[in-house]
């Protein structure tokens, strides 16, 4: 091992030993807390209460100082481990693994370094230190001074991006649609036309279209949010754990709201995006048997205009897929023999078409479409703010994670909804 790597390993070892000592001190705080609880019960007069109160203040201060030291050490350890992994990955190796395996390992190491070293920057640490300070004020039963109470904390861009990535982990439709990120709070009017560019002479000027010919769609920015209750024990935990808890819950709840809105959103009257299902024209709503010979021709109803790009995807309730679609791999050939192709249950598909599950879609319905014909506006400025109340009984503090979105299908003819609950074909008559 090179000298630089030996030095890094030694530094990591020293900091882990220091971290272990802090953990031991933290366990001692639990004993002191129990003793102070007994002292509070036994206090008989103002002098004894004041003495106990002073000790409680000292303990709180020591806890806060220890938490900051732990957070700093954990950040240093993560940074050193990331640097050591990077050096190790560049070192010569007698490993006989394939190139693909090496690339996979490299990708995993890069992800780990990004999570530990590149993510927990000073900006992120300062944000969580301020958040933890405010939450502790709430946890102690105090109210922030006027002007600060309920004051919002703007999430750093790096945390916003982490939440966005995690939204993709918990949603099935969000990664499929056309996402436009925009700042500000004013309404947007976007030209969503995808017609071909115009040819002109080398020095010629392009013609400007009449405004009446623009395919313009107006978008707003509706608020979506989730109240997250943080147990006070997490306030004493590391920044890494607090970040994981907070970003995961905000991302998961917003993901569910987005999936539902993209599919069945009722629009501006309910302050939410417009969904695909309410916008599908009557001619693209059909009934059919759960039979591939009836279902495949209905894909021809998908109309994307002159734009022939875009993947056709089938969205279905998970129970409907396993109960009705997966079994369509069994059919009879021209010789009257049963032909079976086992379905790939790990990567669901319908006769080669990609299948995505979404349980907001009614059972016994299939939604075929080119989902980049749905535009979702994602406004900048995701933030969190504090609740004015504290749940004393549960020892929890409430915060809110907020985002702003709007969206609508810009070409509803690009989607087909098929009801396979009955036994006859034909239109629904809607």
Backbone torsions as a table, in degrees:
resi	resn	phi	psi	omega
1	UNK	NA	136.5	-178.1
2	UNK	-67.0	159.8	-177.8
3	UNK	-59.4	-41.7	-179.0
4	UNK	-61.0	-40.0	-180.0
5	UNK	-69.3	-38.2	176.6
6	UNK	-62.3	-40.8	-179.8
7	UNK	-64.3	-43.3	179.5
8	UNK	-63.7	-42.1	179.3
9	UNK	-61.5	-38.9	178.6
10	UNK	-65.5	-42.7	179.4
11	UNK	-63.5	-41.0	178.7
12	UNK	-62.1	-43.8	-179.9
13	UNK	-60.7	-43.7	-179.6
14	UNK	-63.6	-43.4	-177.1
15	UNK	-71.1	-33.0	176.3
16	UNK	-67.9	-35.5	176.6
17	UNK	-65.7	-41.6	177.5
18	UNK	-64.6	-36.7	178.9
19	UNK	-66.2	-38.3	178.0
20	UNK	-62.8	-37.7	177.6
21	UNK	-64.5	-40.1	178.6
22	UNK	-64.1	-37.8	177.9
23	UNK	-63.4	-39.1	177.6
24	UNK	-63.9	-43.2	177.0
25	UNK	-60.9	-38.1	-179.6
26	UNK	-63.6	-38.4	176.5
27	UNK	-63.5	-33.9	176.8
28	UNK	-66.0	-32.0	177.2
29	UNK	-62.1	-35.1	179.9
30	UNK	-63.4	-39.1	177.8
31	UNK	-65.1	-44.7	179.3
32	UNK	-63.6	-37.4	179.0
33	UNK	-62.2	-42.6	179.1
34	UNK	-63.9	-39.7	179.0
35	UNK	-64.7	-40.0	-179.9
36	UNK	-68.7	-34.2	176.1
37	UNK	-60.8	-40.8	177.3
38	UNK	-66.6	-39.5	-179.5
39	UNK	-65.0	-36.3	177.9
40	UNK	-62.7	-42.6	179.8
41	UNK	-65.7	-33.6	-175.8
42	UNK	-87.5	-13.7	-177.8
43	UNK	-61.4	130.8	-175.6
44	UNK	-110.0	-25.8	-176.2
45	UNK	-136.1	177.9	-176.4
46	UNK	-63.3	-36.9	-179.1
47	UNK	-64.6	-44.4	-179.8
48	UNK	-66.7	-39.8	177.7
49	UNK	-63.1	-42.5	-180.0
50	UNK	-63.2	-39.3	179.9
51	UNK	-65.2	-43.1	178.6
52	UNK	-65.0	-40.2	-179.6
53	UNK	-61.9	-38.7	178.0
54	UNK	-63.4	-41.5	179.0
55	UNK	-66.4	-37.1	177.6
56	UNK	-63.2	-41.2	178.2
57	UNK	-62.8	-41.8	177.8
58	UNK	-62.5	-42.9	-178.6
59	UNK	-63.8	-42.5	178.6
60	UNK	-61.7	-40.9	178.8
61	UNK	-64.0	-42.9	179.3
62	UNK	-65.6	-38.3	177.6
63	UNK	-62.4	-44.3	-179.4
64	UNK	-62.8	-43.3	179.7
65	UNK	-63.6	-41.9	179.8
66	UNK	-65.6	-39.6	179.5
67	UNK	-62.7	-39.2	178.1
68	UNK	-65.6	-40.3	178.6
69	UNK	-64.3	-42.4	178.3
70	UNK	-60.6	-45.5	-178.6
71	UNK	-61.6	-41.7	179.7
72	UNK	-64.9	-44.6	-179.9
73	UNK	-63.4	-43.0	179.6
74	UNK	-62.5	-39.2	176.9
75	UNK	-64.3	-42.5	179.3
76	UNK	-64.9	-41.8	179.7
77	UNK	-62.7	-44.1	180.0
78	UNK	-62.1	-41.6	-179.8
79	UNK	-65.9	-44.1	179.6
80	UNK	-65.3	-42.1	178.8
81	UNK	-63.7	-37.7	177.1
82	UNK	-63.5	-42.6	179.2
83	UNK	-65.4	-39.5	-179.8
84	UNK	-66.1	-42.0	178.7
85	UNK	-62.4	-37.9	-180.0
86	UNK	-64.8	-42.2	178.1
87	UNK	-66.4	-41.3	179.9
88	UNK	-63.3	-36.1	-178.5
89	UNK	-68.4	-23.8	-179.7
90	UNK	-90.0	-12.2	-177.6
91	UNK	-71.7	147.6	176.8
92	UNK	-59.9	146.2	-176.6
93	UNK	-139.0	146.7	174.0
94	UNK	-94.7	13.0	-179.1
95	UNK	-62.5	133.3	-176.8
96	UNK	-102.0	17.0	-179.5
97	UNK	-68.7	158.5	-178.1
98	UNK	-69.2	165.6	179.0
99	UNK	-62.7	-38.3	-179.7
100	UNK	-62.5	-41.2	178.5
101	UNK	-65.6	-38.9	177.9
102	UNK	-62.8	-43.3	179.5
103	UNK	-63.2	-39.9	179.7
104	UNK	-64.1	-44.2	179.0
105	UNK	-63.3	-40.5	178.5
106	UNK	-61.3	-40.1	178.9
107	UNK	-64.9	-39.7	179.1
108	UNK	-65.8	-41.0	179.0
109	UNK	-65.8	-39.3	178.6
110	UNK	-63.1	-42.9	178.9
111	UNK	-62.2	-41.1	-179.1
112	UNK	-65.8	-42.1	179.1
113	UNK	-64.3	-40.3	179.7
114	UNK	-62.6	-41.5	-179.3
115	UNK	-64.8	-45.1	-173.1
116	UNK	-86.3	-49.7	-170.1
117	UNK	-90.8	-52.0	-174.7
118	UNK	-77.0	-27.6	-175.1
119	UNK	-80.0	-49.8	-175.2
120	UNK	-82.5	70.4	177.6
121	UNK	-80.1	175.9	177.6
122	UNK	-61.3	-36.7	179.0
123	UNK	-61.8	-43.0	179.4
124	UNK	-67.3	-43.3	-179.7
125	UNK	-63.4	-40.6	178.8
126	UNK	-64.6	-39.5	179.7
127	UNK	-61.4	-48.7	-177.7
128	UNK	-71.4	-29.2	175.4
129	UNK	-64.9	-43.1	178.0
130	UNK	-66.9	-42.1	178.3
131	UNK	-61.2	-45.4	-178.6
132	UNK	-64.8	-37.7	178.2
133	UNK	-61.6	-43.6	-179.9
134	UNK	-68.9	-39.6	180.0
135	UNK	-66.1	-36.0	178.5
136	UNK	-66.9	-34.9	175.9
137	UNK	-60.6	-42.2	176.3
138	UNK	-65.8	-43.9	-175.9
139	UNK	-63.4	-28.6	179.0
140	UNK	-82.4	4.6	177.3
141	UNK	82.8	10.1	-179.6
142	UNK	-92.0	163.8	175.7
143	UNK	-115.7	134.9	179.2
144	UNK	-61.8	148.3	-179.8
145	UNK	-57.5	156.2	178.0
146	UNK	-55.9	136.8	-176.7
147	UNK	97.9	-25.3	177.8
148	UNK	-108.4	-25.4	-177.5
149	UNK	-60.1	124.2	-179.7
150	UNK	77.9	3.3	-178.4
151	UNK	-62.6	136.0	-176.2
152	UNK	-82.0	152.5	173.2
153	UNK	-108.8	123.4	177.5
154	UNK	-78.5	124.0	-178.4
155	UNK	-73.6	131.3	175.6
156	UNK	-57.5	150.2	-176.6
157	UNK	-55.3	-35.8	-176.1
158	UNK	-66.6	-33.2	176.9
159	UNK	-76.2	-37.7	176.1
160	UNK	-58.1	-44.3	179.5
161	UNK	-64.3	-36.0	178.2
162	UNK	-65.2	-41.4	177.8
163	UNK	-63.8	-42.0	178.6
164	UNK	-61.1	-41.9	178.1
165	UNK	-62.8	-39.7	-179.0
166	UNK	-72.8	-29.3	173.8
167	UNK	-58.0	-42.0	178.1
168	UNK	-63.2	-24.8	178.4
169	UNK	-73.7	-25.7	-172.7
170	UNK	-111.2	-0.1	-179.1
171	UNK	-121.5	154.6	178.7
172	UNK	-107.1	-26.3	-175.8
173	UNK	-95.8	-32.8	-178.0
174	UNK	-53.2	-43.2	179.4
175	UNK	-70.7	-14.2	-174.6
176	UNK	-88.9	-27.9	-170.9
177	UNK	-86.5	168.5	177.8
178	UNK	-82.3	113.1	-176.3
179	UNK	-102.2	127.1	175.9
180	UNK	-116.6	119.7	179.4
181	UNK	-96.9	129.8	-175.1
182	UNK	-143.5	147.7	177.0
183	UNK	-92.2	-178.6	176.5
184	UNK	78.3	176.3	-177.4
185	UNK	-121.1	-3.2	-178.4
186	UNK	-77.5	161.0	178.4
187	UNK	-68.9	149.7	179.4
188	UNK	-110.7	142.4	171.1
189	UNK	-120.5	111.4	-174.5
190	UNK	-109.6	141.2	171.5
191	UNK	-85.3	111.1	-175.7
192	UNK	-102.8	12.6	180.0
193	UNK	-70.5	141.4	179.6
194	UNK	-121.4	31.3	-179.4
195	UNK	-70.1	165.3	-174.4
196	UNK	-70.5	156.4	176.4
197	UNK	-70.9	167.3	-174.2
198	UNK	-108.1	137.8	177.6
199	UNK	-90.3	135.6	176.5
200	UNK	-140.8	169.7	176.4
201	UNK	-62.2	154.4	-170.3
202	UNK	-51.5	-37.9	-179.4
203	UNK	-107.4	12.5	-178.5
204	UNK	-77.5	165.4	-180.0
205	UNK	-106.8	142.0	177.0
206	UNK	-73.2	140.9	178.4
207	UNK	-75.7	140.8	174.0
208	UNK	-90.1	128.5	-178.2
209	UNK	-72.8	151.2	171.7
210	UNK	-62.8	138.1	-179.4
211	UNK	-55.0	-30.3	-177.3
212	UNK	-67.2	-17.5	-178.5
213	UNK	-92.5	-5.7	-179.7
214	UNK	-70.1	138.5	174.0
215	UNK	-91.0	81.3	-172.5
216	UNK	-100.3	137.8	178.2
217	UNK	-128.8	134.0	-178.7
218	UNK	-94.1	135.9	179.8
219	UNK	-126.8	142.9	177.4
220	UNK	-105.8	-156.5	176.5
221	UNK	-149.1	91.0	-176.2
222	UNK	-89.2	143.9	-175.6
223	UNK	-83.0	138.5	173.7
224	UNK	-132.7	139.3	-176.3
225	UNK	-157.5	172.2	-178.7
226	UNK	-146.8	132.1	172.7
227	UNK	-84.7	124.6	-179.9
228	UNK	-113.8	128.2	177.4
229	UNK	-96.5	124.1	-179.2
230	UNK	-106.4	120.5	177.2
231	UNK	-65.9	140.4	-175.6
232	UNK	-60.9	-24.5	178.6
233	UNK	-62.8	-29.2	179.0
234	UNK	-70.3	-21.5	179.9
235	UNK	-67.4	-24.2	178.0
236	UNK	-91.9	-4.2	-177.4
237	UNK	-83.8	179.4	-177.3
238	UNK	-73.5	159.2	176.8
239	UNK	-61.1	-34.9	-178.6
240	UNK	-60.9	-45.7	-179.3
241	UNK	-70.1	-38.7	178.7
242	UNK	-64.2	-41.8	178.7
243	UNK	-64.1	-44.0	-179.3
244	UNK	-62.1	-43.7	-179.4
245	UNK	-63.6	-46.7	-173.6
246	UNK	-70.3	-51.2	-176.3
247	UNK	-66.1	-34.8	-179.1
248	UNK	-65.3	-44.9	-176.0
249	UNK	-73.5	-38.4	176.8
250	UNK	-64.9	-45.9	-178.0
251	UNK	-63.4	-42.4	-176.1
252	UNK	-66.6	-41.6	-178.2
253	UNK	-70.6	-41.2	177.9
254	UNK	-66.0	-36.3	178.9
255	UNK	-60.1	-44.5	179.5
256	UNK	-64.1	-41.1	179.7
257	UNK	-64.9	-39.6	179.7
258	UNK	-67.1	-44.5	179.1
259	UNK	-57.8	-44.1	-179.0
260	UNK	-67.0	-42.5	-178.4
261	UNK	-66.7	-41.2	179.4
262	UNK	-61.0	-34.5	-176.1
263	UNK	-87.0	-51.1	-171.9
264	UNK	-128.7	17.3	-178.8
265	UNK	-55.6	142.3	-175.2
266	UNK	-96.9	1.7	171.9
267	UNK	88.7	-164.3	-170.0
268	UNK	-62.9	-27.2	-178.4
269	UNK	-64.0	-26.8	176.4
270	UNK	-111.4	17.9	176.2
271	UNK	55.2	52.3	178.7
272	UNK	-153.9	164.7	178.4
273	UNK	-60.9	162.5	175.6
274	UNK	-87.6	134.6	-177.7
275	UNK	-87.3	165.9	-179.9
276	UNK	-71.8	-46.4	-173.5
277	UNK	-59.5	-46.3	180.0
278	UNK	-64.7	-20.6	-174.8
279	UNK	-94.4	-12.0	-176.6
280	UNK	-63.8	127.9	179.3
281	UNK	-65.2	155.0	-176.5
282	UNK	-57.5	-35.7	-178.3
283	UNK	-65.6	-17.6	-178.9
284	UNK	-103.6	13.2	174.5
285	UNK	-109.8	119.0	-173.3
286	UNK	-130.3	161.8	168.3
287	UNK	-117.3	142.3	-179.1
288	UNK	-157.6	161.3	173.6
289	UNK	-73.3	157.1	174.3
290	UNK	-76.6	68.9	-174.6
291	UNK	-140.0	126.4	-175.9
292	UNK	-59.8	-28.4	-179.1
293	UNK	-68.7	-25.4	176.4
294	UNK	-91.3	-29.5	-174.8
295	UNK	-80.0	-40.0	-175.8
296	UNK	-58.9	-45.3	-179.7
297	UNK	-60.5	-24.9	-179.0
298	UNK	-68.9	-19.0	175.7
299	UNK	-63.3	-23.8	178.9
300	UNK	-68.0	-11.5	177.2
301	UNK	-78.4	-16.3	-179.3
302	UNK	-67.3	122.1	-175.1
303	UNK	-119.9	111.8	175.6
304	UNK	-110.5	19.0	179.8
305	UNK	70.5	-142.1	179.9
306	UNK	-79.2	-9.6	-179.0
307	UNK	-84.7	107.9	-177.0
308	UNK	-95.4	6.2	178.8
309	UNK	-87.8	171.5	178.7
310	UNK	104.7	135.2	-177.2
311	UNK	-85.5	132.4	173.5
312	UNK	-81.1	125.6	-176.6
313	UNK	-123.6	144.4	177.1
314	UNK	-104.4	121.8	176.1
315	UNK	-106.4	134.2	-173.6
316	UNK	-152.1	150.8	171.5
317	UNK	-63.9	138.3	-173.5
318	UNK	-58.7	-41.4	-179.2
319	UNK	-64.3	-36.7	179.1
320	UNK	-64.7	-38.9	-179.1
321	UNK	-60.7	-51.2	-175.7
322	UNK	-73.0	-28.5	-178.5
323	UNK	-81.2	-31.7	-171.9
324	UNK	-128.1	-39.6	-175.2
325	UNK	-79.5	-42.9	-175.8
326	UNK	-59.9	-30.9	-178.1
327	UNK	-75.6	-9.3	-179.8
328	UNK	-73.2	-0.2	175.7
329	UNK	-75.5	-6.2	177.4
330	UNK	-102.2	122.0	177.6
331	UNK	-149.9	172.8	-177.3
332	UNK	-104.7	131.6	-179.8
333	UNK	-86.4	-175.2	-175.4
334	UNK	-65.7	-18.9	179.2
335	UNK	-92.6	5.5	179.1
336	UNK	79.1	15.3	-179.6
337	UNK	-100.0	144.9	175.1
338	UNK	-70.4	129.7	177.8
339	UNK	-115.1	126.5	-175.5
340	UNK	-120.1	129.4	170.1
341	UNK	-121.1	111.8	-175.8
342	UNK	-59.8	130.6	-179.9
343	UNK	-70.6	147.0	176.7
344	UNK	-85.7	91.3	-174.2
345	UNK	-69.7	-22.8	178.3
346	UNK	-74.6	-30.5	177.5
347	UNK	-129.6	82.2	-173.7
348	UNK	-57.0	138.2	175.8
349	UNK	-149.2	161.2	176.1
350	UNK	-120.1	101.0	-178.0
351	UNK	50.0	42.3	177.8
352	UNK	96.1	-18.7	177.4
353	UNK	-77.3	139.2	177.2
354	UNK	-64.8	137.0	179.7
355	UNK	-115.5	132.2	174.0
356	UNK	-119.8	138.1	179.3
357	UNK	-87.9	140.2	171.5
358	UNK	-152.5	112.8	-173.6
359	UNK	-82.7	4.1	169.6
360	UNK	-83.3	-14.1	174.2
361	UNK	-77.1	132.2	179.9
362	UNK	-56.9	147.5	177.2
363	UNK	-62.0	155.2	178.8
364	UNK	62.7	28.1	174.0
365	UNK	-129.5	144.8	175.4
366	UNK	-119.5	134.5	175.9
367	UNK	-115.0	111.2	174.8
368	UNK	-100.5	141.3	178.0
369	UNK	179.9	169.2	172.7
370	UNK	-102.8	102.1	-164.8
371	UNK	-77.4	-10.0	174.3
372	UNK	-77.5	2.7	171.3
373	UNK	-87.8	9.2	170.2
374	UNK	-111.8	125.6	-179.2
375	UNK	-105.9	126.8	177.7
376	UNK	-113.3	123.8	176.3
377	UNK	-92.8	122.5	179.2
378	UNK	-113.1	108.9	-177.9
379	UNK	-77.7	148.9	175.1
380	UNK	-77.9	165.7	175.7
381	UNK	98.9	28.5	172.1
382	UNK	-56.8	137.0	-175.2
383	UNK	-147.1	171.0	170.5
384	UNK	-129.9	151.9	171.5
385	UNK	-142.9	166.4	-173.7
386	UNK	-91.4	146.2	170.7
387	UNK	-75.1	151.5	178.4
388	UNK	-79.5	-5.0	-176.0
389	UNK	-122.3	159.0	-178.0
390	UNK	-130.1	132.7	-177.9
391	UNK	-85.9	87.6	-175.1
392	UNK	-60.0	-44.2	-173.3
393	UNK	-61.7	-40.6	-177.4
394	UNK	-90.3	-2.2	-176.3
395	UNK	53.3	51.0	-179.7
396	UNK	-132.6	150.8	176.2
397	UNK	-119.7	137.0	-174.8
398	UNK	-98.9	134.3	170.2
399	UNK	-129.8	161.3	-179.6
400	UNK	-119.7	132.6	172.0
401	UNK	-102.8	126.4	-173.0
402	UNK	-126.3	144.3	172.9
403	UNK	-142.9	168.5	179.6
404	UNK	-132.5	130.2	-176.4
405	UNK	-142.5	159.6	164.0
406	UNK	-152.8	157.5	-179.8
407	UNK	-169.7	161.8	176.7
408	UNK	-166.7	153.3	174.7
409	UNK	-72.2	118.1	-177.2
410	UNK	-81.3	-16.2	174.4
411	UNK	-142.1	85.3	-176.4
412	UNK	-59.3	-23.4	-179.7
413	UNK	-68.2	-7.9	-179.9
414	UNK	-82.8	5.6	-177.7
415	UNK	-128.6	145.8	177.6
416	UNK	-131.0	129.2	177.7
417	UNK	-108.6	126.1	-176.7
418	UNK	-120.8	125.4	176.4
419	UNK	-93.4	116.5	-178.8
420	UNK	-110.9	21.7	-178.7
421	UNK	-76.7	-27.7	-178.0
422	UNK	-94.6	-163.4	-177.5
423	UNK	-121.8	-2.4	-177.2
424	UNK	-116.2	154.1	178.9
425	UNK	-90.5	-170.9	176.7
426	UNK	105.2	177.9	-177.2
427	UNK	-80.6	160.5	179.3
428	UNK	-79.1	-22.2	-175.9
429	UNK	87.0	3.9	178.4
430	UNK	-76.7	NA	NA
